[in-house]
Amino acid sequence: MDYHVVGGFLGSGKTTAIIAAAKHFIADGKKVGIVTNDKGKYLVDTAFYRSEDLPTLEVAGGCFRCNYDELEAQLEQMEQDEHPDMVFAESVGSCADLMATVVQPLLEMHPEHGGNNTFTVFVDAELLFIRLTGEELPFSEKINYLFDKQIEEAALLIINKIDLLTDEERDRIEQMAPQTYPDKTILLQNSLDPGSVAGWARVLEGGSLLPEKTIDLDYDVYSEGEKELAWLEKEVRMDVPAGQGREVFVSLVEQIVDGLKDKNASIGHLKFYIRSGEVESKLSFPLFADGLWKDDVPEFPQSEVYFILNARVELPAKELHLLVRKALADAEELEDVHLEASGVRFFHPDIPVRRGGV
């Protein structure tokens, strides 16, 4: 069983890429498993992987590094239940220092898995273009430190969402990235294009690809950056008049997005898993959200609409909670609309620790 650990900043498109790669390998007759990870307990990505019929387990409530023993247990469970040829382990997007605290311990404790073990870091093409051209990223300096350290840690760097760049921007990033990161294998990728993802899949099959050295991470700066990003999760069930589910949901989400823009709150990720009858969908907002997201919201065939919301935003957790709660309350004031929220949690993450709490 090969380990493919995948890291990278919030909203860099890891989940979409892994699903596309998994389908590529399954079409070649291979069995694929997934282990997800995030700070909360109700994870959009887990629900979405399972909706794609991919065997999926999760490490919730903290990063792989802080919950290493649980990661070990989930990988062992996956091997017993599914006997996969490979497992993708997708790390939470605010985690760094994975090579020293996750990948190396896994390989040391499981030398029998000595095949094509890889560690891939994803980066959003628009954010990287800003960084490479000397402009300011829309986050605090401590969060920018995390962003830079994730890239530094990579041996295999995927510059994702290249379809969002202009031709000129793509040409510049193709030139600048290898000059800035000469020690890395770099791929430009559009994870919505199976042909583009096939390039990543070929690299994963080509043998182990791991960083030659670990990074030097200042855990004090890293911890402060982590704490600036609030986490919020909610499960919501809506009963709406027949045929109005999409309209109500779009209005609710629009109010949340507009509220974050009004507060100049930088979005790490804002994700929804939505289900109504047989219809299942995932909606993700990048930092530079535009109105085109509405095209991705399907029509809902039933009066009941269920969704999970995961948000990671540079904003005080209480403010984020009040903003989302108001949007839900306003939606419930509509005629014949009823909402029930559960699994509501909002917080700033605990201080990151190395494996074993060292």
C-alpha positions as CSV (number, residue, x, y, z in Angstrom):
1,M,0.0,0.0,0.0
2,D,1.5,3.3,-1.1
3,Y,1.2,6.5,1.0
4,H,0.5,9.7,-0.9
5,V,0.4,12.5,1.7
6,V,-1.1,15.7,0.3
7,G,-0.6,19.1,1.9
8,G,-1.0,22.7,0.8
9,F,-2.8,25.9,1.8
10,L,-6.5,26.3,2.4
11,G,-8.5,26.5,-0.7
12,S,-5.7,25.2,-3.0
13,G,-7.9,22.5,-4.6
14,K,-6.5,19.4,-2.9
15,T,-9.9,17.5,-2.7
16,T,-10.8,18.1,-6.3
17,A,-7.4,17.0,-7.4
18,I,-7.4,13.8,-5.3
19,I,-10.9,12.8,-6.6
20,A,-9.7,13.2,-10.2
21,A,-6.5,11.3,-9.5
22,A,-8.4,8.5,-7.7
23,K,-10.7,8.1,-10.7
24,H,-7.6,7.9,-12.9
25,F,-6.1,5.1,-10.9
26,I,-9.5,3.3,-10.5
27,A,-9.9,3.3,-14.3
28,D,-6.5,1.5,-14.4
29,G,-7.8,-1.2,-12.1
30,K,-6.3,0.0,-8.8
31,K,-8.0,0.3,-5.5
32,V,-7.8,3.7,-3.8
33,G,-8.5,4.8,-0.2
34,I,-8.8,8.3,1.3
35,V,-8.1,9.7,4.8
36,T,-9.3,13.3,5.3
37,N,-8.3,15.7,8.0
38,D,-9.5,19.0,9.5
39,K,-9.9,21.0,12.7
40,G,-13.6,20.3,13.0
41,K,-15.8,17.2,13.4
42,Y,-18.3,17.6,10.6
43,L,-16.1,17.6,7.5
44,V,-17.4,18.6,4.1
45,D,-14.5,16.8,2.3
46,T,-15.4,13.5,3.9
47,A,-19.0,13.7,2.9
48,F,-18.0,14.7,-0.7
49,Y,-15.4,11.9,-1.1
50,R,-18.1,9.4,0.1
51,S,-20.6,10.8,-2.4
52,E,-18.1,9.9,-5.1
53,D,-18.1,6.3,-3.7
54,L,-14.5,6.5,-2.6
55,P,-13.6,4.6,0.6
56,T,-13.0,7.4,3.1
57,L,-12.0,7.6,6.8
58,E,-11.1,10.8,8.6
59,V,-8.9,12.3,11.3
60,A,-11.1,15.0,12.8
61,G,-10.6,17.6,15.5
62,G,-7.0,18.4,14.8
63,C,-4.2,18.0,12.2
64,F,-2.4,14.7,11.3
65,R,0.6,15.9,13.2
66,C,-1.2,16.5,16.5
67,N,-3.3,13.3,16.0
68,Y,-0.7,11.1,14.6
69,D,-1.8,7.9,16.5
70,E,-5.3,8.3,15.1
71,L,-3.9,8.7,11.6
72,E,-2.0,5.4,12.1
73,A,-5.2,3.7,13.3
74,Q,-7.2,5.0,10.3
75,L,-4.6,3.8,7.8
76,E,-4.5,0.4,9.5
77,Q,-8.3,0.2,9.4
78,M,-8.3,1.2,5.7
79,E,-5.8,-1.5,4.9
80,Q,-7.9,-4.1,6.8
81,D,-11.2,-3.1,5.3
82,E,-10.4,-2.1,1.7
83,H,-6.9,-3.5,0.9
84,P,-6.1,-0.5,-1.3
85,D,-3.1,-0.2,-3.6
86,M,-2.7,3.3,-2.4
87,V,-4.1,5.8,0.2
88,F,-4.3,9.6,-0.2
89,A,-4.0,11.3,3.1
90,E,-5.2,14.9,2.7
91,S,-3.9,17.2,5.5
92,V,-5.7,20.2,6.8
93,G,-4.8,23.3,4.8
94,S,-3.2,25.2,7.8
95,C,-0.7,22.5,8.6
96,A,3.1,22.5,8.0
97,D,6.1,20.4,9.1
98,L,4.4,17.3,7.8
99,M,7.6,15.6,6.5
100,A,9.2,15.5,9.9
101,T,6.1,14.7,12.0
102,V,4.0,12.6,9.7
103,V,5.6,11.2,6.6
104,Q,9.0,10.1,8.1
105,P,7.4,8.4,11.1
106,L,4.9,6.6,8.8
107,L,7.7,5.2,6.7
108,E,9.9,4.4,9.6
109,M,7.1,2.4,11.4
110,H,5.9,0.8,8.2
111,P,9.0,-0.1,6.1
112,E,6.9,-2.7,4.3
113,H,5.2,0.2,2.5
114,G,8.3,0.9,0.6
115,G,6.9,1.6,-2.9
116,N,5.8,4.8,-4.4
117,N,5.5,7.0,-1.3
118,T,5.1,10.7,-2.1
119,F,4.5,14.0,-0.4
120,T,2.7,16.6,-2.6
121,V,2.1,20.3,-1.7
122,F,-0.6,22.2,-3.6
123,V,-0.6,26.0,-4.0
124,D,-3.3,28.2,-5.5
125,A,-1.9,29.7,-8.8
126,E,-3.4,33.1,-8.1
127,L,-1.9,33.3,-4.6
128,L,1.5,32.1,-5.8
129,F,1.5,34.6,-8.7
130,I,0.9,37.4,-6.1
131,R,3.7,36.1,-4.0
132,L,6.2,35.7,-6.8
133,T,5.6,39.1,-8.2
134,G,6.2,40.8,-4.9
135,E,2.7,41.9,-4.1
136,E,1.1,41.5,-0.6
137,L,-0.9,38.4,0.1
138,P,-4.3,39.2,1.6
139,F,-3.5,37.6,4.9
140,S,-1.5,38.6,8.0
141,E,2.2,38.1,8.0
142,K,2.0,35.1,10.4
143,I,-0.4,33.4,8.0
144,N,1.9,34.3,5.1
145,Y,4.7,32.6,7.0
146,L,2.7,29.4,7.1
147,F,1.9,29.7,3.3
148,D,5.7,30.1,2.5
149,K,6.7,27.3,4.8
150,Q,4.3,24.8,3.2
151,I,5.9,25.6,-0.2
152,E,9.4,25.4,1.2
153,E,8.6,21.9,2.5
154,A,7.5,20.5,-0.9
155,A,9.5,18.2,-3.1
156,L,6.6,17.9,-5.5
157,L,4.8,21.3,-5.9
158,I,1.5,21.4,-7.8
159,I,0.6,25.0,-8.9
160,N,-3.2,24.4,-9.1
161,K,-6.1,26.3,-10.7
162,I,-4.0,27.5,-13.6
163,D,-7.2,28.0,-15.6
164,L,-7.8,31.1,-13.5
165,L,-4.7,32.8,-14.8
166,T,-4.4,34.9,-17.9
167,D,-2.0,33.6,-20.6
168,E,0.5,36.3,-19.6
169,E,0.3,35.3,-15.9
170,R,0.7,31.7,-16.8
171,D,3.8,32.4,-18.9
172,R,5.3,34.4,-16.0
173,I,4.6,31.8,-13.4
174,E,6.1,29.1,-15.6
175,Q,9.2,31.1,-15.8
176,M,9.5,32.4,-12.2
177,A,8.5,29.3,-10.2
178,P,11.4,27.0,-11.3
179,Q,13.8,30.0,-10.8
180,T,12.4,30.6,-7.3
181,Y,12.2,26.9,-6.3
182,P,15.0,25.2,-8.2
183,D,15.0,22.2,-5.8
184,K,11.4,21.1,-6.5
185,T,9.5,19.1,-9.1
186,I,6.9,21.6,-10.3
187,L,3.7,20.8,-12.2
188,L,1.0,23.3,-13.4
189,Q,-2.4,21.8,-13.1
190,N,-6.1,22.4,-13.7
191,S,-7.7,19.8,-11.4
192,L,-11.0,20.1,-13.3
193,D,-9.3,18.7,-16.4
194,P,-8.6,14.9,-16.1
195,G,-5.9,15.2,-18.7
196,S,-4.1,17.7,-16.6
197,V,-4.4,15.6,-13.4
198,A,-3.0,12.6,-15.4
199,G,0.4,14.3,-15.3
200,W,0.4,14.3,-11.5
201,A,-0.8,10.7,-11.5
202,R,2.2,9.7,-13.6
203,V,4.6,11.3,-11.2
204,L,2.9,9.5,-8.3
205,E,3.4,6.2,-10.1
206,G,7.0,6.9,-10.9
207,G,8.6,6.1,-7.6
208,S,9.0,7.6,-4.2
209,L,9.3,11.4,-4.3
210,L,10.0,13.0,-0.9
211,P,11.9,16.0,0.4
212,E,15.5,15.4,1.1
213,K,15.4,17.5,4.3
214,T,12.8,18.8,6.7
215,I,12.0,22.4,7.3
216,D,13.0,24.6,10.3
217,L,9.6,25.9,11.6
218,D,9.2,28.5,14.2
219,Y,6.2,27.0,16.1
220,D,5.5,30.3,18.0
221,V,4.9,32.2,14.8
222,Y,3.1,29.3,13.2
223,S,0.8,28.9,16.3
224,E,-0.1,32.6,16.2
225,G,-0.9,32.4,12.5
226,E,-3.1,29.3,13.1
227,K,-5.0,31.1,15.8
228,E,-5.8,34.0,13.5
229,L,-7.9,31.7,11.4
230,A,-11.2,30.9,13.0
231,W,-13.0,27.6,12.3
232,L,-16.8,27.3,12.0
233,E,-18.9,24.2,11.2
234,K,-22.7,23.7,11.0
235,E,-25.1,21.0,9.9
236,V,-28.3,22.5,8.6
237,R,-31.6,21.0,7.5
238,M,-33.9,23.2,5.6
239,D,-37.6,22.6,4.7
240,V,-38.6,24.9,1.8
241,P,-41.6,25.1,-0.5
242,A,-41.2,22.8,-3.5
243,G,-39.1,24.3,-6.3
244,Q,-37.6,27.1,-4.1
245,G,-34.7,25.2,-2.5
246,R,-32.1,26.5,-4.8
247,E,-33.3,30.1,-4.5
248,V,-33.3,30.0,-0.7
249,F,-29.9,28.4,-0.5
250,V,-28.3,30.8,-3.0
251,S,-29.7,33.8,-1.0
252,L,-28.4,32.4,2.2
253,V,-24.9,31.8,0.8
254,E,-24.8,35.2,-0.9
255,Q,-25.5,36.9,2.4
256,I,-22.6,35.0,4.1
257,V,-20.1,35.8,1.3
258,D,-21.2,39.5,1.1
259,G,-20.9,39.7,4.9
260,L,-17.4,38.4,4.8
261,K,-16.5,40.9,2.1
262,D,-18.0,43.8,4.1
263,K,-15.7,42.8,7.0
264,N,-12.7,42.5,4.7
265,A,-12.3,39.0,6.1
266,S,-9.8,36.8,4.1
267,I,-11.3,33.4,3.3
268,G,-9.0,30.5,3.8
269,H,-11.8,28.2,2.7
270,L,-15.6,28.3,2.7
271,K,-17.1,25.0,1.8
272,F,-20.6,23.5,1.6
273,Y,-21.6,19.9,1.0
274,I,-25.3,19.9,-0.1
275,R,-27.8,17.1,-0.5
276,S,-31.4,17.0,-1.5
277,G,-32.9,13.6,-2.5
278,E,-30.5,12.0,-5.0
279,V,-28.7,15.3,-5.7
280,E,-25.3,15.8,-4.0
281,S,-23.0,18.7,-4.6
282,K,-20.0,20.5,-3.2
283,L,-19.6,24.3,-3.3
284,S,-16.2,25.9,-2.5
285,F,-15.3,29.5,-2.4
286,P,-11.7,30.6,-3.0
287,L,-10.3,33.8,-1.6
288,F,-11.2,35.7,-4.7
289,A,-14.9,34.7,-4.9
290,D,-17.0,36.0,-7.7
291,G,-20.7,35.6,-8.7
292,L,-20.0,32.7,-11.0
293,W,-20.4,30.3,-8.0
294,K,-24.2,30.4,-8.4
295,D,-23.9,28.5,-11.7
296,D,-22.6,25.5,-9.6
297,V,-25.6,25.3,-7.4
298,P,-28.0,22.6,-8.7
299,E,-31.7,22.5,-8.6
300,F,-33.0,20.7,-5.5
301,P,-35.7,18.1,-6.3
302,Q,-37.1,17.8,-2.8
303,S,-38.4,20.3,-0.2
304,E,-35.7,19.1,2.3
305,V,-32.2,20.4,1.7
306,Y,-29.4,19.3,3.9
307,F,-25.9,20.9,4.0
308,I,-22.7,21.0,6.0
309,L,-20.8,24.2,6.2
310,N,-17.1,24.4,6.9
311,A,-15.4,27.8,7.1
312,R,-11.8,28.9,7.9
313,V,-11.6,32.7,7.9
314,E,-9.3,35.3,9.2
315,L,-11.8,36.8,11.6
316,P,-12.7,36.4,15.3
317,A,-14.6,33.2,15.7
318,K,-17.5,34.9,17.5
319,E,-17.9,37.4,14.6
320,L,-17.9,34.6,12.1
321,H,-20.6,32.7,14.1
322,L,-22.8,35.8,14.4
323,L,-22.6,36.5,10.7
324,V,-23.6,33.0,9.7
325,R,-26.3,32.8,12.4
326,K,-27.9,36.0,11.0
327,A,-27.9,34.6,7.5
328,L,-29.7,31.5,8.7
329,A,-32.1,33.5,10.8
330,D,-33.0,35.8,7.8
331,A,-33.6,32.7,5.6
332,E,-36.0,31.3,8.2
333,E,-38.0,34.5,8.1
334,L,-39.0,33.6,4.5
335,E,-42.5,32.2,4.1
336,D,-42.8,28.5,4.7
337,V,-39.0,28.1,5.3
338,H,-37.9,26.2,8.4
339,L,-34.3,25.5,9.4
340,E,-32.7,23.3,12.0
341,A,-29.0,23.7,12.8
342,S,-27.0,21.2,14.7
343,G,-23.3,20.3,15.2
344,V,-22.6,24.0,15.6
345,R,-19.0,24.8,16.6
346,F,-16.8,27.9,16.2
347,F,-13.4,28.3,17.7
348,H,-9.7,29.2,17.2
349,P,-7.5,26.1,17.0
350,D,-5.3,25.0,19.8
351,I,-1.6,25.5,19.6
352,P,-0.1,23.1,17.1
353,V,2.2,20.5,18.6
354,R,4.7,18.1,17.2
355,R,4.0,14.4,17.3
356,G,3.6,13.1,20.8
357,G,3.1,16.7,22.1
358,V,6.9,17.5,22.0
